[in-house]
Amino acid sequence: MKVAALYDVHAMPHALEAVLRAVEAERADVVLFGGDLIAGPFPRRALELARAVNARFIRGNCEAAPAEWDREHLEPEDLRWLGELPLAASLDGVLYCHATPADDTPITTELTPEDVLREAFGGVEERVVVIGHTHHQFDRRVGDVRVVNVGSVGMPYEDDVAAFWTLVDDGEPSFRRTPFDVERAAIDIGSSGWPGAPEFVAENLLAPPSRGDAVRFFESRRA
């Protein structure tokens, strides 16, 4: 089975459209949205795109506690549906969750100590756990469990401006990077009225966010 794991879209339809074209070219059997589909400039468009494909969904922290912008731009039934999504899903021997199987908020990065990883993931039945939440791709092993962060479609911290996701083929994850129309995205977001637009365009689209700075920030929050 081929599973396209798309996490942390953050209401970026420009990136998601490009990734869905790449997913189609890969002939994925299942698209799995791993949380934080919303919390960005265009939540309605992102949700419509996601629901237009044959997909599975799990909940992220942003679905659990929608921002005011999301509440203004999504219907109450959409918000309720998002908030009631499961925390995890097991497909083809791989466990998918946003942050951990029991909680959508804990932080895991490429620098997180092994004892923390062991406590968070050591008790799962599956040998591969696919996560997101911290917006950078990594592949780590602790004991006999492999923890893979798929990256972020809409708000990556990778020293690069593109969309990042992961294809899991017969249980084996492989990272993907998909370019999208950054200029168009910057123009549309700049005129969207989204409160975070100026900062996001300047720091995430017109310049690549620093992976190292992001990882150090997340680790400071975890500690």
Order of alpha helices (4+ residues) and beta strands (2+ residues): beta-alpha-beta-alpha-beta-alpha-alpha-alpha-beta-beta-alpha-beta-beta-beta-beta-beta-alpha-alpha-alpha
